[in-house]
Amino acid sequence: RPVDWLNSLSLTVDAYYNKVEDKIVALPTLFVWRMLNMGEVEIKGLDVNLGISLPLSADFRVRMQGNYSYQYAVDVTDPSSKNYRDQIPYTPRHSGNVSLSILNRWVNVGYIMSVVGDRYALPQNIRWNLMPGYMEHTLSLEKEFANGLSLQVECRNITDEQYDVIQYYPMPGRSFRATIKFEY
């Protein structure tokens, strides 16, 4: 007999191990990107994804999704190097996101929280190269019309957190976006 309180449930877990020769990593400089060949990189990782959909009533449904990634990606080229077994640039060890959507016939409400852990801007994992992690929150409203038209408005980075994805290139603070989509 089907479960009355659950529309869907999904869980995936992926674990992996890679040993990559000639791993190319892009590093930004003032005007151009510089490509760095990291001779040999060892990557161990785990990705976990969970999704669930719950009906609250005939008119309301809640959908929750989340994912978490662990990535241990280290340079193993030369044991005598000062960055031997250091995490490769711009690769956070921990990252993930959580989303919650309330779906109904009037207007769908969505919330997304994305989290990225500490990472390093250069191959050597020292304090000067450390880039702090960040968390970003997004809130959206979406209305779908019967004629194939939909309207979405969203506020990104609600908390106006200042952070860099790439060192010295700050991301915009709070921003707003409206999208009109027509499908026939």
N, C-alpha and C positions, 0 to 999 in steps of 0.2 A: 504494500500500500504506500502511495507517495506521502512524503512529509508535507503537511499542510503549511507549516511555518517557514518553509525554505523553497525558494524558486531554483536556486543553483548554488553549487559549491565547487570550487576548483582549487587544487593545490598542486604546484609543481616545485620540485627541488632538483637542481642541477649542480653537480660537483664536477670540477675539471682540473686537469693538470696539463700544462703546456711547457715545452722547452723551445724557445724561439731563437733561431740564429739570425743575426743581422736585423734586429728589431729597430725600426726607424721611429724616432720620437721627434715631433715638431716642437721647437722652442721659439717663442717670439723674441725678436729683438726690436729696436726702436722702429724700424720701417719695414723689415722683411722677416719672414720666418726662416729659421736656421734648422736644417735637418741634422739630427744626431744619430749615428749608427751605434746602438748599444750592442756590442758583439754577441752576447748570449744573455737571454732573459728567461728566468724561471717564473712561471705564473701558476699559482694555486688559487682556486676560486670556488665560491658557492653562491648560487642564486636561488632565492626562495620567493615564490609568488603565490599569493592567496587571494581569492575572489569569492564573494558571497553576495547573494541577492535575497532579500527578505520581503515578502508582501506584508504591509501593515494593515491594509484594508483593500477594498475594491478599487479605490482611487489612488492609493499611495504605495510606493515600493522604495525600499532602501537598498542601495548597492554600495558595497565596500570593497576596496581593492588595496592591496599593499604588496610591496616588493622590497627585498633587502639583498644587497650584494656585498660580498666580502671578496676582496681581490688582493692577494699577496703577490705582487709583481716586482721581482728584484733582479738587479744586475749581477750575474754570476760569471762575467767574462774573465776577470783576473783576480785571483785571491789576494794578490799583493796590492791591489788598488785601494785607495782610501774610500771609495764608494762601493766596495764589494758587499753584496747582499743588502744594499740600500734600495728602498722603494723607488721605482722609476718616476720621472717627473710627471706631474699632473694626473697621477693615478691615485685616487683616494683608496685607502684600505676598506673603508666602510661607506656605504651610501644606500639610499632607499627613498621610497615615498609611500604615502598613504592618501587614499582619496575616499570621499564619502559623497554620495549623490542621493538626493531625495527626488524621486521621479513621480510625477503626477500629471493630471491632464491640464493643469493651469500653467504652471511654470516649474521647470526643473531647477533645483538648487544644487550646486556642486562646491566642494572644498577639496583642495589639494595641498599637502604639505610635503615638500621635497627637502631632503637632508643630505649633505655631502660632508664627509669627514675631512680632517686635516690631510694636506698633501704637500708635496715639495715642488718648487719651481725649477730646480736644477738637480742634476744627478746626485750630488752629495747631500745626504740627509743631516744637515746641521741647522741650528736655530735660525740662521740668517736666510735660509732658503725655505723655511716653513711658511706655508699659507694656511691660515686658520679655516676650519670648516664653516659652513653656513647653513641656514635653514630659510626656506622661502615658502610663504603661504599665498594661495590664490583662492579667490571666491568668484563663482560665476552663477549667472542666471540665464536660462535658455527657454525659449518658447518656440514650439513647433506648431505650424499651422497646417490645416488639411490640404492646402493647395501645393505642398512641396516647399514652402517657404519656412525658413527658421531664422530666428534672431537670437544672438547671444551677446551678453555684455559680461566683462570680467574685470576684476581688479587684481592685478598681479603684485606680489611683494607687499601685501597689506601692511606689514609692520615697518615698511620703509627701511629694511636692513641694508646697510652698505657693505658690499662684499665684492671680491674679484674672483672670477672664474679663471682668468689668465692674469698673472701678476702685473700690477700697475695699469690694468685696464678695468676700471670700476664699472660694475653693472648699474643700470639705471635704478633709481629708487622705485617708489610706488608708481604704477602706471595703469592706465585704463585702456581697454580695447573693446570695440563693438564689431561684430561680424554678422553680415546678412548672407544667407546661403539659399540658393534656389535649386531644386532638383526636380526634373520632370521625367 
